[in-house]
Amino acid sequence: MAKKRLIARIDVKNEYAIKGIQLEGLRKVGNPNDLSQRYYRNGIDEILFMDAVASLYGRSNLFEIIRLAAREVFVPITLGGGIRLVDDIEAALHSGADKVTLNTQAIRTPDFISEASKIFGSQCILGSIEAKRKGGSWEAYCDTGRNETGLDAIEWAKRLEGLGVGEIIVTSIDQEGTKKGFDIPLVKAICDAVSVPVIACGGAGTPAHILDLFQKTTVDAVAIASILHYNLFSIEALKSFLLLQNIQVRV
Amino acid sequence: MTTIAIIDYGIGNIQSIVNSLIAVGATPIVTRDSADILSAQGIILPGVGAFGEGMANLRKYQLIPIIFEAVRKEKSILGICLGMQLLFQESEEFGHHLGLGLIEGCVKKLPSQPGEKLPHVSWNQLYPPTSERWAHSIFQESVPGIDMYFVHSFAAYPHHKADILSETPYGDTFFCSSVQRGTILGCQFHPEKSGPAGLTVLRNFVQIVTLRN
């Protein structure tokens, strides 16, 4: 059966890997290529590079980082942040990325998703949702969690699936960087709403958080950052723990 | 150095295949030129995306006769993902499309299965159909149950069981995750994205190609 995936999320600002709390208060944590290479050697299943400032400045500086990473990292590489045009996707793939993830541009022009998935195949186009709790529901945000969109995150997930995304990555802004566990009701609501694979992001601080998520939802993958950047647990330790609890992962 | 021609027909991310071939010591050339393809020692037919568009592009760049010529000369050819599916006779993806017909069988959507999602985006296991099937193959030292990375919604269903090189569990069923008929090989997974295990498969392919030349 399909294995649950562990994805290393590396947020990039200029040439540094950075990490914030609730997508703010960014701190440098290292060189993105050193980190991706280390995580690959230690058995990560995928790498997700997010350009933390691209959607603010309207550019992406990640292509060179991707080019270097693709020479030594032989697992899927996804790029997010600042993708606005078909040409941007082409440049990302040409650099060695396998998939791109879109948030802000998808919200501005939803038809861009259907256009992109027709050209590159839906396996290549991921919809990214940055969700923040609003009472009993969640609102989708854009521009790296800075701006409200008025969209209900769950409805937006369904819309993204209809537009042709191949996977959905959902980041809980409330939990992101807190190391206090995932927003499980949010992830569960998204998984129940769509049939494409879902990646959960935001809040992982311990192996138990990841286990809890896999046990309580049908999510396909987790994206983790703090655990790896701050050496809280090794990838091997995380996978051994999950295997012990009967969660199937690649060894 | 063993030269592997990666057929460039405007489909998919070829850079990862280039990088992985370099990593296993081969010399990749990305080309749609018939002389380049026919003079290379081995050939990779890559591809992601839709079947119909893949065949249309092979036709547009007049690559079909070149592939047939390479097969006639018994050059080792490895189709990856859509590249494997194109080796078959026909596909049901977005209508009905004819493929290269090098291996009998058709390409169909994966059946909907409890606990599995479509598209199938995941690491998943490979098993040999019989215990001897992997000897001297691209999986010669692989352990049954080894994980490779998949991203697809359609799978190939070969008519002849003998063409199946590996099977992969999907819900209550299995699908064909790689094929081999003589020098024609295909894998539904992405060896270039399957970590060290995937690189081993590519290294074996290059070694088989080298020994044949």
Chai-1 contact restraints between the chains, C-beta under 6 A:
chainA,res_idxA,chainB,res_idxB,connection_type,confidence,min_distance_angstrom,max_distance_angstrom,comment,restraint_id
A,M1,B,P169,contact,1.0,0.0,6.0,A-B,restraint_1
A,A2,B,E116,contact,1.0,0.0,6.0,A-B,restraint_2
A,A2,B,S122,contact,1.0,0.0,6.0,A-B,restraint_3
A,A2,B,N124,contact,1.0,0.0,6.0,A-B,restraint_4
A,K3,B,S122,contact,1.0,0.0,6.0,A-B,restraint_5
A,K3,B,W123,contact,1.0,0.0,6.0,A-B,restraint_6
A,A70,B,N19,contact,1.0,0.0,6.0,A-B,restraint_7
A,R71,B,N19,contact,1.0,0.0,6.0,A-B,restraint_8
A,F74,B,S20,contact,1.0,0.0,6.0,A-B,restraint_9
A,F74,B,G195,contact,1.0,0.0,6.0,A-B,restraint_10
A,F74,B,L199,contact,1.0,0.0,6.0,A-B,restraint_11
A,V75,B,K193,contact,1.0,0.0,6.0,A-B,restraint_12
A,V75,B,G195,contact,1.0,0.0,6.0,A-B,restraint_13
A,P76,B,K193,contact,1.0,0.0,6.0,A-B,restraint_14
A,L93,B,N13,contact,1.0,0.0,6.0,A-B,restraint_15
A,G96,B,Q15,contact,1.0,0.0,6.0,A-B,restraint_16
A,G96,B,S16,contact,1.0,0.0,6.0,A-B,restraint_17
A,D98,B,N13,contact,1.0,0.0,6.0,A-B,restraint_18
A,G121,B,V48,contact,1.0,0.0,6.0,A-B,restraint_19
A,G121,B,G49,contact,1.0,0.0,6.0,A-B,restraint_20
A,Q123,B,P119,contact,1.0,0.0,6.0,A-B,restraint_21
A,Q123,B,V151,contact,1.0,0.0,6.0,A-B,restraint_22
A,G166,B,P119,contact,1.0,0.0,6.0,A-B,restraint_23
A,E167,B,V121,contact,1.0,0.0,6.0,A-B,restraint_24
A,P197,B,K117,contact,1.0,0.0,6.0,A-B,restraint_25
A,P197,B,V121,contact,1.0,0.0,6.0,A-B,restraint_26
A,R250,B,W123,contact,1.0,0.0,6.0,A-B,restraint_27
A,R250,B,D147,contact,1.0,0.0,6.0,A-B,restraint_28
